[in-house]
Amino acid sequence: MLRNFLTVGSWTMLSRVLGLVRDQLLAAFLGAGPVQDAYLIALRLPNMFRRLFGEGAFNAAFVPMFTERYETKGPQPALRFAGQALSGLMLWLALLTILAEIFMPLVVSFIGSGLTGTRFEIAVHLSRITFPYMLLICGAALVSGILNGLGKFTAAAAAYVTFNIIGIAAILLGALVWHNTAVVSAWGVTLSGIVQFGALYWAAHRAGMGPHLTWPSLSADMRALLRRMGPGLVGSGVTQINLTVDMIIATHLPVGTPSILYFADRINQLPLGVLGSAAGTALLPLLTRHIANNDRAAVHSSVNRAIDYTLLLTLPAMIGMIVLAFPIMAALFSYGHFTVADALLSGQCLQAYALGLPAFVLIKVLSPAFFAEGDTVTPVRIGFFTLGLNLVLNLLLYRPLGHIGPPLASTIAAFANCTLLAIILHRRGLFIADPLLKGRALRITGAAIMMALWVAASEKLAAPDLPSWHGVWRFSMLMALILFGMLVYVMTLDALKVVRLRDVAVAFQSRLNRRRTR
């Protein structure tokens, strides 16, 4: 299991790094303007449906059913089931793709209702190019599920890296050779879907489990699959609608607002994706086991320690991004057509997103307590409530606050979601904050604030004009400030006896000694 975890984690980390490079190139060549806005609308459409139908809910339902059939009935029944699932998925998505291609102006006028004139026309053109990616990547996600069910994680994890590799190549070719970055990059999105689906299908075929397309039928297996993916699909839908609401509102703000929101959110997603996913994935099986054994004390302890460990990493990430928001956006994206002024606006959006980071991560920690009890309905109901709250807040805030309105609305809605989850779990007796958590949370907050003060003072003294520096020196100073902040944070934690460095060093040395003796 450790080898598989490290394999997937390594490829995921590589994909994140390449994704950052890809975003930097987009910022450099397209800036924060009408073409970038149109391109991001075109990218939003297939990504929305990919997350709804190709990942998350579908894979969570498909992989256990496929694995169960493979282990109990053998390869052929599992292969037939996979073929039925792929056929049904591809037929449904092919029909959706055809309809979207025909009625694309109507689709774009909905998710980009504020787009007019040239921005609207470019968005329609680019969306017609990118939309088939949704069909291809959803098929790739299913074949990836087959490989994961067979315990073959490398091919599935590596295939998704090609999206960013082809994306980087397409942006460079579009900018330097064909001088049409947006269009060539859009074709790169669809090409990456072809490559990913082809590579994964070839890997599954080599393993003897390449699914064959058949005429879809609503068999007992398909009905069971649809029933299993229903709650997850609804939950994913809430998240995707929230993101779409932010995009719709952003198109009604000045040109370039969708772009500056996008780049800020991409930075915010780095700690959110790592910390939130890791916490939720690790906690669910543990809580399920404790609840099955009716061990309430263990449930309380597990949830408290999960929140404890999450805050230990999330609070400094939140405060660090708030203090260094402008230098971060300038150091990473302020090149070419993405100006220092764009970086400043995007940094303000990052500050608003970062305020909600603890809430977004704690939602991932608290939700497994419901799932472990078999309750998938309550988190979804709360999600729909916060969806409505997010919409209302967006409408109230986007005019007086401009570009800060949508991210601030998402932050407030996330805190409402987190608070409601915690209250309901408390009433059910599944979460009671223990004295250890309360004490450590206060000390962790104090250490994070101390870190922020030192970093802010250091930036003012050593680099007050950091955004105007040359790219390499700007990035180097940013890294120095981040490392200095980490050092201050760790030293303060040690002084407050939250994390004792001596104990960590002894534990690390003990682990090294054990490995050497094996």
Order of alpha helices (4+ residues) and beta strands (2+ residues): alpha-alpha-alpha-alpha-alpha-alpha-alpha-alpha-alpha-alpha-alpha-alpha-alpha-alpha-alpha-alpha-alpha-alpha-alpha-alpha-alpha-alpha
